[in-house]
Amino acid sequence: MTELLPDVLRWTWFSEKFQYDFNGHLVRHASGNLCIDPVEMSAEVLEELAREQPSRILLTNRNHFRAAERVRARTGARVAVHPADAAFVREKGVTVDDELAIGQHVGPFKIVAADGKSPGEIALYDAARKLLLVGDACVGNPPGACGLLPAAVMDAPETLKASLRRLATLDFDTLLVGDGEPILSGGRAALQTLVSTFA
C-alpha cells in the first residue's frame, strides 16, 4: 500500500478492460480504521491491510463489492453500504452488516449522495481535510482530470450529472477516486471542469 496523504493509504489493481487502476483505500482514524471499496489484492497486501485492523468496510456503490468479503473474512471488519445497493451486494456473496445513510458520519467522513450510476451510490466528504472520495460517480481519467464511466453502465445518467453538480459545490481540494488516478490538489476545479461540459 502507498500512503497518499497522512493516514490515507491506497492499493491498486489494474483493470485490463478499462486500462487504468482500480483503487482501494485505507483511512486511519481514532474511532476505527476504514477500508473503502477494497479492490483485489495480493496476499501480501491483504496481510498489510489486516495489520491495520480496519473496523469497517465502506462500499460507495454496489459494484465495489469486489474484495469486500475477502477483507471481511480476514479482518472481521463490518461491511456497510447504502440500502438501495445492498441487495445487489448480498447477491454477490458479500455479507452486509450495516447501512450507510445520507448525512451520517463515519470516522472523519460525512456520507453525501452521489446517486445516478446506481441508486445507492454515495461519496465520502471530510470537510476538515477538504477531501472528497468518490467511487464511480466520476473517474480520474485521464490523469489529472475527471471523466465519466460509459453511459451504458449508468442507471440514470442525468441523475448522476445532478449529483456531480452538487458534489462540485463542496469545499474540497483533494479528490480520491475508485477508478483512475487521484487528484491530490485541484480536485474541485477538475470536477467543476467536468460539470461545465454537461448540457
Secondary structure, DSSP 4 states (H G I P E B T S, - for coil): -EEEETTEEEEEEEETTTTEEEEEEEE--TT-EEEESPPP--HHHHHHHHHT-EEEEE-SSGGGGTTHHHHHHHH-PEEEE-HHHHHHHHHTTPPP-EE--TT-EETTEEEEE-TTSSTT-EEEEETTTTEEEESSSSBB-STTS-B---GGG-S-HHHHHHHHHHHTTS--SEEEESBB--BSSSHHHHHHHHHTT--
